[in-house]
Amino acid sequence: MTAHDPSSHSLQLTSSGQLKHFLTLDGLERALLTDILDTADSFIEVGERTIKKVPLLRGKTVVNLFFESSTRTRSTFELAAKRLSADVLNLDISTSATSKGESLSDTLLNLEAMASDMFVVRHSQSGAPHFIAESVTPGVAIINAGDGRHAHPTQAMLDMLTIRQHKGGFEGLKVAIVGDILHSRVARSQIRALNALGAEEVRVIAPGTLLPRDVESLGCTVEYDMIRGMRDLDVVIMLRLQKERMEGALLPSEREFYRLYGLSQDKLALARPDCLVMHPGPINRGVEIESAVADGPQSVILNQVTNGIAVRMAVMSMAMSGQVSERTQAVGEQG
Amino acid sequence: MTALLNMDQLLDQLEAGLRELMARRGIESPALVGIRTGGVWIADALKKRLGLDEPFGELDISFYRDDFSRIGLNPRVKPSHLPFETEGRDIVLVDDVIMSGRTIRAAMNEIFDYGRPASIILATLIDLGNRELPIQPDVVAQTLTLKETQRVKLRGPDPLRIEMRETE
């Protein structure tokens, strides 16, 4: 399974171009990404009400299938599903059935037997949600909540929503992604989203050891020196240093990394004065970002979390909607 | 397409009916809520006519429709916006046309998610009958009985006009 599997395109869209799974941003056009952001805007308003709930997915069952642990992503998916009135089942598979020897396919068959309508999948293997989408019963929607080094499309879209809220759009924007690009599925999805939405420049700033080979082919420019890289930036997205994924000596030391690639107040001052500071979290204070910057006036890190719920509500309801219209169409064709 | 109905006369009737009902119930400062899109235009007109200072609310009932499992989500959904507390308020819910009553059911459910209003009055410009739910407007400007081939639609916002057309 490659990162740019062309079959993802037809797999995640209905014949009329609606979302029915959400696996990757590859192959999704600007109009659809804009629809996701617009729908998410409507859900932000729901989050401000006395009763933060709409009945869209009432009676549907959403299963959070997390083969890799996560607190923020899982809890925002859970809250998103609950605010859509779905019933939610949280399965932490890393500590469950597979450790008893059950295969992924058998686990899925069991869950489908519980009449689930949607699986939200996080997996350490790139392509796992794609595999599940290919084999799942028709009518069940699959949402990728992060797979290996491949993609984390809902994270990228909540970042896009945050940028759009603060900058009004993407035209003319210069956006940098800083840090561990090599291990980051978030960076891959962000680069794709920013290009699709029409940002002027996507710049990655990292040491050569933390960049994938051929990184420019993703649609970005490369800068090894952060002092130079901060110039003219409208948005700087810091990535978490993925300590648990570091194999071998890619870095001299954390302190050295912070000196060269940590976002300090001094470095931020080199960007445009209204440059946004973003981070997908969880943040390592003093490792990739200075506390004063993370908590400072240019930081929108906590907006990102709030927007995460709205974007996930949008994607879940749109994918379920795509499944509905595909089923309706199939019934229609039968006469 | 023909504009059979005079918009000013319709709005006069709606305003008069509303004033009479509000006086009877002792409501002095109602909170207006229009249902997108036609109801919002009518709410805007009523706000001016009733001389209300408070901005009116706008509801997009897409998240509350009862046909999601048949037709899915409206891709053009926009945020609802109620710029006042609904808790304890007397609300005038405004729509351009009422038929099945399903839109009004969805709108009332949505309003209650903002808080419990003291009362809701339903004002619609046109009543086409053919109800599927036990919901009736309190104030109507015009009742119409259409042939099966006929459709009406409010066009606007400037100028507001009712269009009637024949389908195949």
Interface residues (C-beta under 8 A of the other chain):
Chain A: Q18 D35 D38 T39 D41 S42 I44 E45 V46 R49 T50 I51 K53 V54 P55 L56 S317 M318 M320 S321 G322 V324 S325 T328
Chain B: D60 S62 F63 Y64 F68 S69 R70 I71 G72 L73 P75 V77 K78 P79 S80 H81 E87 N109 E110 F112 D113 Y114 G115
